[in-house]
Amino acid sequence: MKDYLRILKLGSLEKRLTFLVIFLALAMTALDATLPLVLKLIFDFLEKQFRGGFDLSNLNQLYKYFLIYLFIVIAKDTINLVDDFYSSLWWLKTRNNISLQVFKHLEKLSITFFEKESTGKITEIITQGSSDIQSILDASLTDIFPQVIYILFAMFFLFKVSFAFGLIIFLGIPAFIMISLLFTKTLNFYQDKVRDAREKAMTVNVETISNIKTVKSFATEERHSRKFNKTLSDLLHANMRRNKQRIKMNIFRFSISDSSQILILLIGSYWAATGKITMGTLVMAWTYVGRAYGPLWYLTRVYDNIQRDMRSVKRLFTTLDTKEDIQDIENPTSLKKVRGDIKIQDLKFKYHQRDVIKNMSIKIPSGKVVAIVGRSGVGKSTLVKLLLRFYDPQEGKITVDGHDIKDVTQKSLRENIGVVLQDTTIFNDTAYNNIAYAKPRATKEEIIKAAKVAHAHEFVSKLPEGYDTVVGERGVKLSGGEQQRINIARAVLKNPPILILDEATSHLDSESEKLIQDALWKLIKGRTSIIIAHRLSTVMKADLIVVLDKGKISEMGTHEELVKKEGIYNKLFKIQSGSYLK
């Protein structure tokens, strides 16, 4: 019930439209409920005419009844059209409100959330959950309440005609509802199976498309097709198992609704034949019974759909209720006029109960370049994530210009740090907008200047539409080196006081690496910089090189100092310079 009330609250975001849609739905229900009464008048009039001899002078009365019936039908259809327009408007606005809320919340969530959940699963939860919230809202506001009102109308008039008629529907409706509720638990169980199967299918789909280059490179399309077909087959079987239960439930429900209608038809026909009730009363009673079970069928189907949809909605609400692991303190300060003095003091960090960084301390003076090197898995990239405050350490602290980064806003911290990563981030947009991402209000001259510093202007200007060329999703129209130069141009444009380069030149050919290293050192000049690298050619010019081993600092010094030592750096340098081969 708590989740349902939460959904209704979301629906009331557009208050005026919400009330208008409810009012129109109730107006249609009221008009619809009067039609059997008009039918009673028509058939009572006809019966009277047939029994007393047909008198043409009374036709005006019949015409009046038909005109009333016609007026009600036209009014109902007109309101229905108006309701359709405003319901669509309400639906679209509400959906946008919900989607925006979900999107903003996802942006706030910490990196750890996205590391734990697959993209396919997140996409399925958000897409299906948002859609199902809208379905529940639509059913609740425009279907459930009006249909319940109609059923109460029908019961009232049937009891008014005859206690027996009223009793038949009064007993039939609870039995109908009870059968529906008894099957709900089983249907929900199978709906969970459907949801799990659908998530697996979505995950395979998203992963295959996201890694399509690898799939094609290894010619494994058929393997992925078989895997996707297996998930679709599981989804089909899960849906069919649920459908079997639904069919069983409907057998019982058909029996109840059909029995009620047959009983009223038998009793009513006998009473009409014996004169206890008029033919018009029989028609009215028969119409109300049929129309009472019609909404009941619809309501139980709506209830079934709501129960089904609530499964995905609950998962969406769980996501919306997920708190950020990393949060700003109350009344944090903002970093301003950053010089770039960084101190890492007695830092300790565990990830999944594994010691990644152990008692690390480094001082990085303003404007200096510090390189972090070491074998894979020693904590280099983790240190970057701690500096950006994607994670918080269990012990120790990191300060920028004397401010503990836990005491400043995450926004101001990250606004003062430029990052160039190994995995380039290119949006499906123009080359111009990809560079301008760091500074949306930058002038064209600033964009081109940044591109020239990053050695990107040369290839961008040769693209089919120059800077206005759409580079494709994830930059598929660009080479790896070109993508990286776009990223560097973005960092140049941002012009941050602190710069982090995390494996920015790995996986590049020698020519691209030379161009990018040249661009990087232009970018580094005059700002505090931290370089994470495997390739020692990238870090040889650094003011200080820190060598990590098993989460600890193994060695520190300049390139010349570390080469003279018989340590890890010397060994790595010999391997990369080819001394071992010689």
C-alpha positions as CSV (number, residue, x, y, z in Angstrom):
1,M,0.0,0.0,0.0
2,K,2.9,2.3,0.8
3,D,4.3,1.9,-2.7
4,Y,0.9,2.4,-4.2
5,L,0.4,5.7,-2.3
6,R,3.8,6.8,-3.5
7,I,2.8,6.2,-7.1
8,L,-0.4,8.3,-6.6
9,K,1.8,11.0,-5.2
10,L,3.9,11.0,-8.4
11,G,0.7,11.2,-10.4
12,S,-0.4,14.3,-8.6
13,L,2.6,16.3,-9.8
14,E,0.4,17.7,-12.5
15,K,-2.5,18.6,-10.1
16,R,-4.8,20.5,-12.4
17,L,-4.6,17.9,-15.2
18,T,-5.0,15.1,-12.7
19,F,-8.3,16.5,-11.3
20,L,-9.5,17.3,-14.8
21,V,-8.9,13.7,-16.0
22,I,-10.6,12.3,-12.9
23,F,-13.6,14.6,-13.4
24,L,-14.0,13.6,-17.0
25,A,-13.8,9.9,-16.2
26,L,-16.5,10.3,-13.5
27,A,-18.7,12.3,-15.9
28,M,-18.5,9.5,-18.5
29,T,-19.3,6.9,-15.8
30,A,-22.4,8.9,-14.6
31,L,-23.7,9.2,-18.2
32,D,-23.0,5.5,-18.9
33,A,-24.9,4.5,-15.7
34,T,-28.1,6.4,-16.9
35,L,-28.4,4.5,-20.2
36,P,-30.1,1.4,-18.7
37,L,-32.7,3.7,-17.0
38,V,-33.5,5.2,-20.4
39,L,-33.7,1.7,-21.9
40,K,-36.2,0.9,-19.2
41,L,-38.4,3.8,-20.2
42,I,-38.3,2.8,-23.9
43,F,-39.2,-0.8,-23.3
44,D,-41.9,0.0,-20.7
45,F,-43.4,2.3,-23.3
46,L,-43.3,-0.3,-26.0
47,E,-44.7,-3.0,-23.8
48,K,-47.6,-0.7,-22.8
49,Q,-48.3,0.1,-26.4
50,F,-48.3,-3.5,-27.5
51,R,-50.6,-4.5,-24.7
52,G,-53.1,-1.6,-25.1
53,G,-53.0,-1.3,-28.8
54,F,-50.5,0.8,-30.7
55,D,-51.4,4.5,-30.7
56,L,-49.5,6.6,-33.2
57,S,-50.3,9.7,-31.2
58,N,-47.9,8.5,-28.5
59,L,-44.9,8.3,-30.8
60,N,-43.7,11.7,-29.6
61,Q,-43.1,10.3,-26.2
62,L,-41.0,7.5,-27.8
63,Y,-39.0,10.1,-29.8
64,K,-38.3,12.0,-26.6
65,Y,-36.8,8.8,-25.1
66,F,-34.7,8.1,-28.2
67,L,-33.5,11.8,-28.2
68,I,-32.5,11.5,-24.5
69,Y,-30.7,8.3,-25.3
70,L,-29.0,9.9,-28.3
71,F,-28.0,13.0,-26.3
72,I,-26.4,10.8,-23.5
73,V,-24.5,8.7,-26.1
74,I,-23.2,11.9,-27.9
75,A,-22.3,13.6,-24.7
76,K,-20.5,10.5,-23.4
77,D,-18.6,10.1,-26.7
78,T,-17.7,13.9,-26.7
79,I,-16.4,13.7,-23.1
80,N,-14.5,10.6,-24.1
81,L,-12.7,12.4,-26.9
82,V,-11.9,15.4,-24.6
83,D,-10.7,13.0,-21.9
84,D,-8.6,11.1,-24.5
85,F,-6.8,14.4,-25.3
86,Y,-6.2,15.5,-21.8
87,S,-5.4,12.0,-20.6
88,S,-2.6,11.8,-23.2
89,L,-1.3,15.2,-22.2
90,W,-1.4,14.2,-18.5
91,W,0.3,10.9,-19.3
92,L,3.1,12.5,-21.3
93,K,3.8,15.2,-18.7
94,T,3.7,12.7,-15.8
95,R,6.0,10.3,-17.7
96,N,8.5,13.1,-18.3
97,N,8.4,14.1,-14.6
98,I,9.0,10.6,-13.5
99,S,11.8,10.0,-16.1
100,L,13.5,13.3,-15.1
101,Q,13.3,12.3,-11.4
102,V,14.9,8.9,-12.1
103,F,17.5,10.4,-14.4
104,K,18.6,13.0,-11.8
105,H,18.7,10.3,-9.1
106,L,20.9,8.1,-11.2
107,E,23.3,11.0,-11.8
108,K,23.7,11.4,-8.0
109,L,24.4,7.7,-7.3
110,S,28.0,6.8,-6.5
111,I,30.3,5.0,-8.8
112,T,30.0,1.8,-6.7
113,F,26.3,1.4,-7.7
114,F,27.2,1.2,-11.4
115,E,30.1,-1.1,-10.7
116,K,27.7,-3.6,-9.0
117,E,24.9,-3.5,-11.5
118,S,25.1,-4.3,-15.2
119,T,24.0,-1.7,-17.7
120,G,21.4,-4.0,-19.1
121,K,19.8,-4.6,-15.7
122,I,19.8,-0.9,-14.8
123,T,18.2,-0.1,-18.2
124,E,15.5,-2.7,-17.7
125,I,14.7,-1.5,-14.2
126,I,14.5,2.1,-15.2
127,T,12.6,1.6,-18.5
128,Q,10.1,-1.0,-17.3
129,G,9.6,0.6,-13.9
130,S,8.9,4.0,-15.3
131,S,6.5,2.6,-17.9
132,D,4.7,0.5,-15.2
133,I,4.3,3.4,-12.9
134,Q,2.5,5.2,-15.7
135,S,0.3,2.2,-16.4
136,I,-0.7,2.0,-12.7
137,L,-1.4,5.7,-12.5
138,D,-3.5,5.6,-15.7
139,A,-5.5,2.6,-14.4
140,S,-6.0,4.1,-10.9
141,L,-7.2,7.5,-11.9
142,T,-9.1,6.8,-15.1
143,D,-10.3,3.3,-14.5
144,I,-10.5,1.9,-11.0
145,F,-12.5,4.7,-9.3
146,P,-15.0,5.3,-12.1
147,Q,-15.6,1.5,-12.6
148,V,-16.2,1.1,-8.8
149,I,-18.8,3.9,-8.9
150,Y,-20.5,2.2,-11.8
151,I,-20.7,-1.2,-10.0
152,L,-22.2,0.6,-6.9
153,F,-24.8,2.3,-9.2
154,A,-25.7,-1.1,-10.7
155,M,-26.1,-2.7,-7.3
156,F,-28.2,0.1,-6.0
157,F,-30.7,-0.1,-8.9
158,L,-30.8,-3.9,-8.8
159,F,-31.7,-3.9,-5.1
160,K,-34.3,-1.2,-5.8
161,V,-35.9,-3.5,-8.4
162,S,-35.7,-6.7,-6.4
163,F,-33.9,-7.9,-3.3
164,A,-33.3,-11.2,-5.2
165,F,-31.7,-9.4,-8.1
166,G,-29.5,-7.4,-5.8
167,L,-28.6,-10.5,-3.7
168,I,-27.4,-12.4,-6.8
169,I,-24.9,-9.7,-7.8
170,F,-24.1,-8.9,-4.2
171,L,-23.0,-12.5,-3.7
172,G,-21.4,-12.9,-7.1
173,I,-19.1,-9.9,-7.0
174,P,-17.3,-10.9,-3.8
175,A,-16.9,-14.4,-5.0
176,F,-15.5,-13.1,-8.3
177,I,-13.0,-10.8,-6.4
178,M,-12.0,-13.6,-4.0
179,I,-11.1,-16.0,-6.8
180,S,-9.0,-13.2,-8.4
181,L,-7.2,-12.6,-5.1
182,L,-6.5,-16.3,-4.5
183,F,-4.6,-16.5,-7.8
184,T,-2.7,-13.3,-7.3
185,K,0.1,-14.8,-5.2
186,T,0.8,-17.5,-7.8
187,L,0.6,-15.0,-10.7
188,N,3.1,-12.7,-8.9
189,F,5.5,-15.6,-8.4
190,Y,5.5,-16.4,-12.1
191,Q,5.7,-12.6,-12.9
192,D,9.0,-12.6,-11.0
193,K,10.2,-15.3,-13.3
194,V,9.1,-13.3,-16.3
195,R,11.0,-10.2,-15.0
196,D,14.2,-12.2,-14.3
197,A,14.1,-13.7,-17.8
198,R,13.5,-10.3,-19.4
199,E,16.4,-8.8,-17.5
200,K,18.7,-11.5,-18.7
201,A,17.6,-11.0,-22.3
202,M,18.1,-7.2,-22.0
203,T,21.6,-7.8,-20.5
204,V,22.7,-10.0,-23.4
205,N,21.3,-7.6,-25.9
206,V,23.0,-4.5,-24.4
207,E,26.3,-6.3,-23.8
208,T,26.4,-7.6,-27.4
209,I,25.7,-4.2,-28.9
210,S,28.1,-2.4,-26.6
211,N,30.9,-4.7,-27.5
212,I,29.9,-5.2,-31.2
213,K,33.5,-4.5,-32.4
214,T,34.8,-7.4,-30.3
215,V,32.0,-9.7,-31.3
216,K,32.7,-9.0,-35.0
217,S,36.4,-9.3,-34.5
218,F,36.1,-12.8,-33.1
219,A,33.3,-13.7,-35.5
220,T,31.1,-14.8,-32.6
221,E,27.8,-13.4,-33.9
222,E,26.3,-16.9,-34.0
223,R,27.3,-17.6,-30.4
224,H,25.7,-14.4,-29.2
225,S,22.6,-15.1,-31.2
226,R,22.3,-18.5,-29.6
227,K,22.7,-17.0,-26.2
228,F,20.1,-14.3,-26.9
229,N,17.7,-16.9,-28.3
230,K,18.1,-19.0,-25.1
231,T,17.1,-16.0,-23.0
232,L,14.1,-15.3,-25.3
233,S,13.1,-19.0,-25.0
234,D,13.3,-18.7,-21.2
235,L,11.2,-15.6,-21.4
236,L,8.6,-17.3,-23.5
237,H,8.3,-20.3,-21.1
238,A,8.0,-18.0,-18.1
239,N,5.2,-16.0,-19.8
240,M,3.4,-19.2,-20.8
241,R,3.5,-20.6,-17.2
242,R,2.0,-17.4,-16.0
243,N,-0.7,-17.5,-18.7
244,K,-1.7,-21.0,-17.7
245,Q,-2.4,-19.8,-14.2
246,R,-4.4,-16.9,-15.6
247,I,-6.5,-19.2,-17.7
248,K,-7.3,-21.4,-14.7
249,M,-8.4,-18.3,-12.8
250,N,-10.6,-17.1,-15.7
251,I,-12.5,-20.4,-15.8
252,F,-13.7,-19.8,-12.3
253,R,-14.5,-16.2,-13.0
254,F,-16.5,-17.0,-16.2
255,S,-18.5,-19.5,-14.2
256,I,-19.5,-16.9,-11.6
257,S,-20.4,-14.1,-14.0
258,D,-22.3,-16.3,-16.4
259,S,-24.2,-18.0,-13.6
260,S,-25.3,-14.6,-12.2
261,Q,-26.5,-13.4,-15.6
262,I,-28.4,-16.7,-16.3
263,L,-30.1,-16.6,-12.9
264,I,-31.3,-13.0,-13.4
265,L,-32.5,-13.8,-16.9
266,L,-34.4,-16.9,-15.7
267,I,-36.0,-15.2,-12.7
268,G,-36.6,-11.9,-14.6
269,S,-38.2,-13.6,-17.5
270,Y,-40.6,-15.5,-15.3
271,W,-41.5,-12.3,-13.3
272,A,-42.0,-10.4,-16.6
273,A,-44.2,-13.1,-18.0
274,T,-46.3,-13.2,-14.8
275,G,-46.5,-9.4,-14.6
276,K,-44.5,-9.0,-11.5
277,I,-42.1,-6.7,-13.3
278,T,-42.2,-4.9,-16.6
279,M,-40.2,-5.8,-19.7
280,G,-38.3,-2.5,-19.3
281,T,-37.3,-3.5,-15.8
282,L,-36.0,-6.8,-17.0
283,V,-34.0,-5.1,-19.7
284,M,-32.6,-2.6,-17.2
285,A,-31.7,-5.4,-14.7
286,W,-30.1,-7.5,-17.4
287,T,-28.1,-4.5,-18.7
288,Y,-26.9,-3.6,-15.2
289,V,-25.8,-7.1,-14.5
290,G,-23.9,-7.4,-17.8
291,R,-22.3,-4.0,-17.3
292,A,-21.5,-4.6,-13.7
293,Y,-19.5,-7.7,-14.5
294,G,-17.9,-6.0,-17.4
295,P,-16.2,-3.4,-15.2
296,L,-15.5,-6.2,-12.7
297,W,-13.6,-8.2,-15.3
298,Y,-11.8,-5.0,-16.3
299,L,-11.0,-4.1,-12.7
300,T,-9.6,-7.6,-11.8
301,R,-7.5,-7.4,-15.0
302,V,-6.4,-3.9,-14.0
303,Y,-5.6,-5.3,-10.5
304,D,-3.7,-8.2,-12.0
305,N,-1.7,-5.8,-14.2
306,I,-1.1,-3.5,-11.2
307,Q,0.2,-6.5,-9.2
308,R,2.4,-7.5,-12.1
309,D,3.6,-4.0,-12.7
310,M,4.3,-3.4,-9.0
311,R,7.1,-6.0,-9.1
312,S,9.1,-3.8,-11.5
313,V,7.9,-0.6,-9.7
314,K,9.2,-1.9,-6.4
315,R,12.6,-2.5,-8.0
316,L,12.6,1.0,-9.4
317,F,11.7,2.5,-6.0
318,T,14.5,0.4,-4.5
319,T,16.9,2.1,-7.0
320,L,15.4,5.5,-6.2
321,D,15.8,4.8,-2.5
322,T,19.4,3.8,-2.9
323,K,21.5,6.4,-1.1
324,E,24.8,7.7,-2.4
325,D,27.7,6.0,-0.8
326,I,29.6,9.3,-1.0
327,Q,27.7,12.3,0.3
328,D,28.6,15.9,1.1
329,I,28.7,16.8,4.7
330,E,26.2,19.2,6.1
331,N,27.2,22.8,5.1
332,P,30.3,21.9,3.1
333,T,32.7,24.5,1.8
334,S,33.5,25.1,-1.9
335,L,36.9,25.0,-3.3
336,K,37.8,28.4,-4.8
337,K,41.0,29.8,-6.4
338,V,42.7,26.4,-6.2
339,R,46.5,26.5,-6.2
340,G,46.7,22.7,-6.4
341,D,48.7,21.7,-3.3
342,I,47.7,18.1,-2.7
343,K,48.6,16.0,0.4
344,I,47.8,12.3,0.8
345,Q,48.2,11.4,4.5
346,D,48.3,7.9,5.9
347,L,45.8,6.7,3.4
348,K,44.3,3.2,3.8
349,F,41.5,1.8,1.6
350,K,39.8,-1.6,1.4
351,Y,37.6,-2.7,-1.5
352,H,35.4,-5.8,-0.9
353,Q,37.5,-6.6,2.2
354,R,40.7,-6.5,0.1
355,D,43.5,-4.1,1.1
356,V,44.1,-2.0,-2.0
357,I,46.0,1.0,-0.5
358,K,48.1,0.6,2.7
359,N,49.3,3.6,4.7
360,M,50.2,5.8,1.8
361,S,51.5,9.4,2.1
362,I,52.5,11.7,-0.8
363,K,53.0,15.5,-1.0
364,I,52.3,17.1,-4.4
365,P,53.3,20.8,-4.4
366,S,51.4,23.2,-6.5
367,G,52.4,23.1,-10.2
368,K,54.5,20.0,-9.8
369,V,54.1,16.7,-11.8
370,V,54.0,13.5,-9.9
371,A,53.8,10.1,-11.7
372,I,52.4,7.0,-10.2
373,V,53.7,3.8,-11.7
374,G,53.7,0.1,-10.9
375,R,52.4,-3.3,-12.0
376,S,48.7,-3.8,-12.7
377,G,46.5,-4.1,-9.6
378,V,48.8,-2.2,-7.2
379,G,46.2,0.6,-6.6
380,K,47.1,3.3,-9.2
381,S,43.7,3.8,-10.6
382,T,42.1,3.4,-7.2
383,L,44.2,6.4,-6.0
384,V,42.6,8.5,-8.8
385,K,39.1,7.5,-7.7
386,L,40.0,8.5,-4.1
387,L,41.3,11.8,-5.3
388,L,38.0,12.4,-7.3
389,R,36.1,11.2,-4.2
390,F,34.4,8.4,-6.0
391,Y,35.4,6.4,-2.9
392,D,36.2,7.4,0.6
393,P,39.2,5.8,2.4
394,Q,38.7,3.9,5.6
395,E,41.6,5.8,7.2
396,G,43.7,8.8,6.4
397,K,42.8,11.8,4.3
398,I,43.5,13.7,1.2
399,T,43.7,17.5,1.3
400,V,43.6,20.1,-1.5
401,D,45.1,23.5,-0.5
402,G,44.7,22.4,3.1
403,H,41.0,21.4,2.8
404,D,40.1,17.8,3.5
405,I,38.2,16.8,0.3
406,K,35.5,15.2,2.6
407,D,34.7,18.8,3.8
408,V,34.2,20.3,0.4
409,T,31.4,19.9,-2.1
410,Q,32.0,17.1,-4.6
411,K,31.0,19.5,-7.4
412,S,33.6,22.1,-6.6
413,L,36.3,19.4,-6.1
414,R,35.6,17.8,-9.5
415,E,35.2,21.2,-11.2
416,N,38.8,21.9,-10.3
417,I,40.2,18.6,-11.6
418,G,40.7,17.7,-15.2
419,V,40.8,14.0,-16.1
420,V,42.1,12.3,-19.2
421,L,41.4,8.5,-18.9
422,Q,42.6,5.5,-20.8
423,D,39.0,4.8,-21.8
424,T,38.0,7.7,-23.9
425,T,34.5,9.3,-23.5
426,I,33.0,10.4,-26.8
427,F,29.3,11.3,-27.1
428,N,27.2,10.7,-30.2
429,D,27.5,14.4,-31.1
430,T,29.6,16.7,-33.2
431,A,33.4,17.0,-32.7
432,Y,32.7,20.6,-31.7
433,N,30.3,19.7,-28.9
434,N,32.5,16.9,-27.7
435,I,35.3,19.3,-27.1
436,A,32.9,22.0,-25.7
437,Y,31.5,19.5,-23.2
438,A,34.0,20.8,-20.6
439,K,32.9,24.4,-21.2
440,P,29.5,24.7,-23.0
441,R,29.7,28.4,-23.4
442,A,33.2,28.4,-24.9
443,T,33.7,30.5,-28.1
444,K,34.6,28.9,-31.4
445,E,38.1,30.4,-31.1
446,E,38.5,28.8,-27.7
447,I,37.4,25.4,-29.1
448,I,39.8,25.6,-32.0
449,K,42.7,26.8,-29.8
450,A,42.2,23.8,-27.4
451,A,42.0,21.5,-30.4
452,K,45.3,22.8,-31.7
453,V,47.0,22.3,-28.4
454,A,45.8,18.7,-28.3
455,H,46.9,18.1,-32.0
456,A,43.2,17.5,-32.8
457,H,42.6,20.4,-35.1
458,E,44.5,18.8,-38.0
459,F,42.2,15.7,-38.3
460,V,39.0,17.4,-37.1
461,S,39.2,20.1,-39.9
462,K,39.5,17.2,-42.4
463,L,36.4,15.5,-41.3
464,P,33.4,15.6,-43.9
465,E,31.8,18.5,-42.0
466,G,34.7,19.7,-40.0
467,Y,33.9,20.5,-36.4
468,D,30.2,19.9,-37.2
469,T,30.8,16.3,-38.0
470,V,28.8,13.8,-35.8
471,V,31.5,11.4,-34.7
472,G,29.1,8.5,-33.9
473,E,28.2,6.7,-30.6
474,R,31.4,6.3,-28.5
475,G,33.3,8.0,-31.4
476,V,33.1,5.0,-33.7
477,K,34.0,7.3,-36.7
478,L,37.3,8.2,-35.1
479,S,40.5,6.2,-34.4
480,G,41.6,5.5,-30.8
481,G,44.3,8.2,-31.0
482,E,41.8,10.7,-32.5
483,Q,39.3,10.0,-29.7
484,Q,42.1,10.6,-27.1
485,R,43.1,13.9,-28.7
486,I,39.4,15.0,-28.5
487,N,39.5,14.1,-24.8
488,I,42.8,16.1,-24.3
489,A,41.3,19.1,-26.1
490,R,38.4,18.9,-23.7
491,A,40.8,19.0,-20.7
492,V,42.7,21.9,-22.3
493,L,39.4,23.8,-22.7
494,K,38.5,23.2,-19.1
495,N,41.9,24.6,-18.0
496,P,41.8,23.0,-14.5
497,P,44.4,23.8,-11.8
498,I,44.7,20.0,-11.1
499,L,45.1,17.4,-13.8
500,I,44.9,13.7,-13.7
501,L,46.1,11.5,-16.5
502,D,45.1,7.9,-16.0
503,E,46.9,5.6,-18.6
504,A,46.1,8.3,-21.2
505,T,48.6,6.9,-23.8
506,S,48.1,3.2,-23.4
507,H,46.8,1.1,-26.3
508,L,48.0,3.6,-28.8
509,D,50.4,3.2,-31.8
510,S,53.8,4.9,-31.5
511,E,52.9,7.8,-33.8
512,S,49.7,8.6,-31.9
513,E,51.5,8.2,-28.6
514,K,54.1,10.7,-29.7
515,L,51.5,13.3,-30.7
516,I,49.4,12.7,-27.6
517,Q,52.5,12.9,-25.3
518,D,53.4,16.2,-26.9
519,A,49.8,17.4,-26.3
520,L,49.8,16.2,-22.7
521,W,53.0,18.0,-21.8
522,K,51.6,21.2,-23.2
523,L,48.5,20.6,-21.1
524,I,50.5,19.8,-18.0
525,K,52.6,22.9,-18.1
526,G,51.9,25.2,-15.1
527,R,49.4,23.0,-13.2
528,T,49.5,20.3,-10.6
529,S,49.5,17.0,-12.4
530,I,49.2,13.4,-11.5
531,I,50.2,10.9,-14.2
532,I,49.2,7.2,-13.9
533,A,51.0,5.1,-16.4
534,H,52.4,1.8,-17.4
535,R,54.6,3.2,-20.1
536,L,57.6,4.9,-18.5
537,S,58.2,7.0,-21.5
538,T,55.2,9.0,-20.4
539,V,56.6,9.8,-16.9
540,M,60.3,10.3,-17.4
541,K,59.9,14.1,-17.3
542,A,57.9,14.1,-14.0
543,D,59.2,16.0,-11.0
544,L,58.6,13.0,-8.8
545,I,57.9,9.3,-9.6
546,V,56.1,7.2,-7.0
547,V,56.4,3.4,-7.5
548,L,53.6,1.4,-6.0
549,D,53.8,-2.3,-5.0
550,K,51.0,-4.2,-3.3
551,G,49.3,-1.0,-2.3
552,K,52.3,0.5,-0.7
553,I,55.0,3.0,-1.8
554,S,58.0,1.0,-2.8
555,E,60.2,3.8,-4.2
556,M,60.1,7.5,-4.8
557,G,62.4,9.8,-6.8
558,T,63.2,11.3,-10.2
559,H,63.7,9.1,-13.3
560,E,67.5,9.4,-13.0
561,E,67.5,8.5,-9.3
562,L,65.2,5.5,-9.7
563,V,67.1,4.0,-12.7
564,K,70.2,3.9,-10.6
565,K,68.5,1.8,-7.9
566,E,68.1,-2.0,-8.3
567,G,64.4,-1.7,-7.6
568,I,61.0,-2.2,-9.3
569,Y,61.3,0.9,-11.5
570,N,64.8,-0.1,-12.8
571,K,63.4,-3.5,-13.7
572,L,60.3,-2.1,-15.5
573,F,62.6,0.4,-17.3
574,K,64.9,-2.3,-18.5
575,I,61.9,-4.4,-19.8
576,Q,60.4,-1.5,-21.6
577,S,63.7,-0.2,-23.0
578,G,64.6,-3.6,-24.3
579,S,67.7,-4.2,-22.1
580,Y,66.5,-7.7,-21.3
581,L,66.2,-8.6,-24.9
582,K,69.7,-7.3,-25.6
